[in-house]
Amino acid sequence: MNITILGTAHPYRGGLATFNERLARQFQDEGHDVQVITFTLQYPSFLFPGKTQYTNDPAPKDLSIQRALNSCNPFNWIRLGHQLRREQPDLLICCYWMAFFAPAYSTICRIVKRNHKTRCIALVHNMFGHEKSILDKLFAPCFVRSQDSFVTLSDAVAKDIKALHSTLYTLHSKQQPQVAVSPHPIYDHYGERMDREEACDVLGLDPTKRYILFFGLVRAYKGLDLLLDAMEKIKDTQPDIRLLVAGEFYEDEATYLQQIERNGIADRVILRNEFIPDADLRKYFGAADLIVQPYKSATQSGVTQVAFHFEKPILVTNVGGLGEIVHHGKMGYAVVPDSQEIAESIEDYFRHNRQKAFTTYLQKEKVKYGWDRMTKAFLSVK
């Protein structure tokens, strides 16, 4: 098949770009012709909260990536739509994660489908944003109407799509679209996990301490504040535990620094306020004893799948789709987003030395999350 993936990719950085590139490789490995079309302009700079949108890594040599989509220019959407209509790909996969991109995607898909050949399938990471926005109400419906079918990474997102579709067509008899759910595959291209002592040495950490890792961009919905309160609760009973926060702050760092001082845990928290490049992931996950994702809201998370790859036990909050894949008490913990429950789970993990048992279970469970299952989901919907 001829497949076009429309979404973020090199030279843009981040988990979504990584996902799209890995998906493209899987389709290629299965014999399909794949091109990735990414942005000439993804976000206007004033809307982007981080330091840079771009990676310093070289462009992948094994992928066809074309920069052709301007997220803010309707004339560009029309030109690109007609280009793809003429090219007639069998599948056009729109990688959707926020309503800001809905007008561009919707316009392109409506034009492309006039060739009566191309099927538009949405890969939906989040149907609605983690932070509430009027854009969800204005633009998400038009995106849903422009797609033939959907693939999601969690049941929670699939329910959002079906509920929105039902609302749109309450007065009509239009059939529910096909929505395939395929859990987030494991990111398997980061290499082998680094030996713990070596990782600690490279990162300047004391190997005699035990490390909890909060990894990824720091945003309000990810609940770092809950984890900082949990650290305060265990500081007397677990004096050797350290919290390693590795990721760029998209929130005011001063607020978290004040909380750290207020909780009396300044000597227990190590902050690496920077975007962590792919090549360094094996260091941070190598040093970690437990990965903690104390999210207040979520759909799914690529961090969980990186933990799977490196076979690291995980503590998540049971929101969105996180609890769907982290089996409580077997490979980690899935608890309510409450600092007390997070603290109790951390204490249970270290007090009862559960690392070996959880890791053994993870090794068996991770085989379920191959990229071939994701590609099969796209080929299964109509």
WOFENHU-V810333 format. One line per field, one symbol per residue. psi: psi as a letter, one per 30 degrees, with the letter a starting at -180 (. if undefined). burial: + if it has 16 or more other C-alpha atoms within 10 Angstrom, else -. A space follows every 10 residues. Layout:
BEGIN
psi->???
burial->???
END
This chain:
BEGIN
psi->ljkkkjaklk gllleeeeee eeeeeeeefg glkkkkjake jdkkeffkfa elfllfklkk fgkjkkjfkj fgjeeeeeee eeeeeefhle kjjjjkflfe feeeeeeeee eefffgekkj kkjjekekle kkkfeeeefe eeeeffkelk klfleeeeee eeeeeeeehe glgkkklkjk kjlklkjggg akkkkeeeee eefhljfflk kkkjklkjle ffgeeeeeee eefgfefiff kkkjjjlkkg ljeeeeeeee eefhgeffkj kiilkjleff efeefefkek kkihkflldl kfeefeeeeg hklkjlkilb gefffjjkge fbkjllikee eeeeeeeeee eghgeeeeee eeeeefffhl ffeeeeeeff l.
burial->-+++++++++ ++++++++++ ++++++++-- ---++++++- -++------- ----+----- --+-+-++++ ++---+++-+ ++-++--++- ++++++++++ ++++++++++ +++-+--+++ ++++++++++ -----+--++ ++++++++++ ++++++++-- ++-+++---- ------++++ +++++++--- --++-+--++ ----+----+ ++++++++++ -+++++++++ +++++----- +++++++++- --------++ --+-+--++- --+-++-+-- ++++++++++ ++++++++++ ++++++++++ ++++++++++ ++++++++-- ++++++++++ +++-+++-+- ---++--++- ++--++--++ +--++-++-- +-
END
